[in-house]
Amino acid sequence: MNLYSIRYHIVFGDSAAGCLKYFLSNIKNVKATNVISISDDYSCGPLNNYDTKEGESNRILWMDQLLEMTHTDSESIKYYHDRISIFKDSLRNIEKTERIIIWYANNISDYIGLRYLSSILDNNDMNIYGINVSKSLNSEKTYGSYKPKSLGEISPENLELYLPSCKNIDNTLWTEFYKNWCTITDNNYTLRILDKSEVAYVDDTYYDPLIMRIPAKTDSPTGNKRTPPGTRKILKDIIVGCPFIVNQLNTFS
């Protein structure tokens, strides 16, 4: 199968979308492609009854409040709403006969996002394929022992190395994903982690011991604020979006 002939690619996050778009734009004779991005962080926020209008409204309201507390402008909220609308419109435009590649990694947001897709997309024709960039053998060849936690961490020039790991997602697995999704949307927790490749539900204070270790920004010689050494090492163990982290930091002050 010529993977470059597949017109629809679904990714999780804006960085992943930018990375894949750049890669595809530099491939000669590739068909016109559509990169659809899910710009939502499913590691946090309510998902209870998300398939209903009430459940979706509850999540959007929660995210609006979080963004209001962590951003000084209204553009972030508008952007969030716009991205949800664009994502839904893009999915509606996909014909059932079209083949789709879903790019994902071993992180909690992608894990849940993949199962969310199983509640929307029909896979009766076996047209859905997946590329797990964390499990690909080329992850070790390219990054050594480090396994990318998201597509956005990978250089666009290296994405071609991951194409051989593309696998068809059969109906049995797709149905299992949907069962997982039903379980995920049947509880009231607002913070989730991956524990041995399964969703675990934790209290909102779960990351607080790590977040409290983040040092305050210091002044640089130019007068700007700079991130202290060691911050990135702490953040790599916090698998949740920045607004959630900032909001938790604000609770300590």
CORGI-V443038 format. One line per field, one symbol per residue. ss: DSSP state (a for helix, b for strand, c for the rest). A space follows every 50 residues. Layout:
ss: ???
This chain:
ss: ccaaaccbbbbbcaaaaaaaaaaaaccccccccbbbbbcccccbcccccc ccaaaaaaaaaaaaaaaaaaccccaaaaaaaaaaaaaaaaaacccccccb bbbbcccaaaaaaaaaaacccccccccbbbbbccccaaaaaaaccccccc aaaccaaaaaaaaaacbbccaaaaaaaaaaaaaaccccccbbbbbccbbb bccccccaaaaccccccbbcccccbbccccaaaaaccccccaaaaaaaaa aac
